Amino acid sequence: NRQPFILVGPEGCGKSLLLQHCFNELRSTQVATVHCSSQTTPQHVLQKLSQMCMVISSNTGRVYRPKDCECLILYLKDLNLPRPDKWGTSQLIAFLQQIVTYSGFYDDNLEWVGLEGVQLVASMNPGSSMGRHLLTTRFTSIVRIACISYPSAEQLEVVYSAFISSVIQQQLPTHTVWGAARSILALASSMVGLYAKLKERFT
């Protein structure tokens, strides 16, 4: 239903891969990615929109619509990195709040520009991480928020087994030992166990 949402999870838990998989399942959809930093401003988002959208005139004024597809997903990665000003306001978040609430924005000439066929999607690490800033409740109250965590050991074994199986089918399709599913699962379990030990020792 094209509602705006934010995916929240710790670093390295697979947020980008999960979103990319979901984007690939959509038809007639393009993704415009904005990699946020502490210096990201609304101007960066406007530049991306101007690249991916065409401007048409309607009875309500100018409207941005996707050029080559029915829907454009505006994906902002690391949304909580932009630094607030001395009054505690993030210009980027305020701009996105305007887009979500009113489906448009005011340009530099204070003329209203509408947005059609554009969905806002964002991902970020929890606010407790270094260099991250809290989002305003005014913004978070008007978007959907989904939280994920690191996969469990059992889930990692399934993922590792799938990767290993793909490699072995390409490189050693007739191997007597590694052609068996039991051997692949044992190798995946060993790799996950080694990862857990290293993480425990050096974290």
N, C-alpha and C positions, 0 to 999 in steps of 0.2 A: 504493500500500500504506500510505499515511497515515503514513509515517515522518517524524519531526521533521528539519528541515534549515535551514541558514543559507545565504543567498545573499550573497556578498562581492564587492564591486567598487568602483571609484573613484566619486567624486561625479559625478552627471550621466550615468552610462553606461547608464541605463535599467532599473535593478533593479526599481523599483516598477511600471513599465509592463509589464515581462516577467511579473512575478508576477500583476498584475491580469489580464493576458490568460489566464494559466493558470487563475486562479480562475474566470474567466467560462466556461471550458470544462467546469467541474465541475457535476454535477447534485446537487440537494438539498443544497447546501452554502452556508453563510453565512460571511462574513468579519468578524471583530471586530478592529479595528486599534487598537494602542496605540502612540502616538508617544512614543518614549522621549526623556528628557532626563537631565541630570545628577542630577535630583532624583527620578527614577522609582523606585518601591519596589514590593514585592510587592502592597501594598494596591491600587495602581492596576490590576494585573492581576486581582485578586479582584473589584474593582468591575465590571470589564468582563465577567468570567465570570458574575457574579450578574445582570447585565443580559440576557445572551444565553442563559442556561441556566436550567433548572428543577431544583429539588431534590426527589429522590425517596428513599424509604426502602427499603433492601434488607436482606438477611440479614447483610451485612457493614457496615451503617451507612448514612450519607447518601451520595448519589451525585449529581453534577452531570451533567445531560444537556442537549444542545441543545434549545431550545424548539420551533422551527418547521422543523427540518431534520434530516437524518440525521447530518451532520457539521458541526462548527464549526471553522473555521480561526482560530486565535489568532495574528494577524500582529503581530510586534513590529518596528517600524521603528527603525533606528539602535540596535541592541541593545547596542553597546559604548559608549554615551554615559553611562549611570549611573555615578556616581562611587563607587569603593570606599571602605570605611571605613578608619580608621587602621591596621587590621590587614591591609589589602589584600584584604578580602572584599567582594564585591558581593552584597548581600542578594537582589537580583533574580535574579542568575545562580544563586545557591544555591537559591532557590525553584524556578526553572525546572528545575534539575537534579533536584530532588525529584519534580517532576511527571513528567518524562521517565522517570526510573528506576522510580518506584513507581506511576505512573498515579493520583496523588492527592497530598494535602497535609494537614497538621495545621492546624486553624483556631486562633483565639485561645484557645479553651477546651481546646486540646490533644486535640480529637476528630478522628478520621480522616475525611476527605471524599474519596471516590473521584471520578475523572473518566472519563467514557465518551463516545466520539464527538468528542473534541477533538484536533485536530492542531496542533502548534506549528511555526510558520514565522517566520523572522526574516531581516532584511537589515541590512547594515552596511557602512561604509567600512573600508578596511584600518586596522589598529591604529596605523600610523605617522602617521595624520592628527591634526591638532590637536584636543585635547579628547577623544580616544578612549582607551579603556583595554583592556588585553589581557584576553581571556577565559581562564578557568582551563582547563587541559588535562583536568581531570575532566569538565567540561561538553562541551568540543569532541570528546572521545573517544566520546561517546554520541549524537552527532547527525551527520547528513550535512552536508557542506560543499561548496558549488559556488562556483566563482570565475569571474567574467567581467571583461572589460576593455572599453575604449572600442572602438566599431566601427571597422573600417577605412574608408578613403576609398571603396572600391568598395561596401561595405555601406551607407555613408551615402548614396551616389548612388541606390541602389535605394530606400531609405526616402524620400528627398526626392522622387524621381520619383513614388512612390505618392501622396504628399501633394499634389504639384502636379497630378497627373492628376485626383485627386478634385475639387480646387478648379476646375480648368478645365472639367471635365464639368458642373459646376453653374453656373458663371458665363459661360463662353464655349463652349458645346457645339458651335457651328458655325463657330468661328474657323478661317480658312484656314491660319494659321501655327501657332498653339498647339494646333491639333487633331492635329498630327503628333507621333508618339512621338519622332522624332529631335529636335525642338525642345524637348520636355520634358526629355529626357535631357541636352541641351546646357545648359539652364538649371540643372538639378540639379547638373551637373558644375561650372558656374561658381559656384554657391552654396557647394558644398563646398570649392572652391579658395579662395574668399574667406574662409571660416571658418578654413581651415588657415593662411592668411597672418595673419589677425588673432590667432589663437592663438599663432603663432610670434612675433609682434611684441610682444604684451602679456603673455605668460606669463613 
